[in-house]
Amino acid sequence: MRPTRWLCLALALALLGGCLSFKAGREFPSPEPQMIVAGKTDKVYLQRVFGEPYEVGLDSGDSTWTWFFGQSGTGEDRSKSLTVRFKADGTVKSYSFSSNFPDDMRRFK
């Protein structure tokens, strides 16, 4: 192949790569502060509102569930994560939510 064809192919691939988008995790609604109450909110409610967790695990022996969603290629990278730590009885012990989606940035800033 001639050098100009290689250059055109490389340029076309670079332009195509900029148009591709990537998503990770599953979309879920951003929580309002009153939606999750330590000692009261349980796993059944969280699963009904946010869907199946993206990850499950342990934190110092406590069960944890994590919901995650990220997207890239839309001109800006966006992600959000909700992690809930449970007591032995299945109610929320603590949780954290972080996001750089514009609506969430406005609500929590």
C-alpha positions, 0 to 999 in steps of 0.5 A: 500500500502506498503511504497516502493510503496508509495515512487515509486509513489511519485518519479514517480509523481515528475519526471513527474511534472518536464517534464510538461510545462505551457503556459499563454497568447498568443504568439506575436512578440517582437516589434522593437522600430520603430514599435510603435510611440506615436501619430501616431500608432493606435489600428488597426495597433497594433491589426493587428501586435500583435493580440488580446490583452490579457487584456484591461483596464484603466490607469488614465482614458486612455484605455490600452491594454496588450499582455502577453506570459509566459512559464514554465517547459522548464528548465527556466521560460520565459515571455514577456509583452507589455502594450500600453496606448492610447490617446482619439483618439485611437493613442498611448500615451505611451507603455512599453515592457519587456521580459526575452526571450534570443533574447530580452535580447540581443537586448535591453541590 
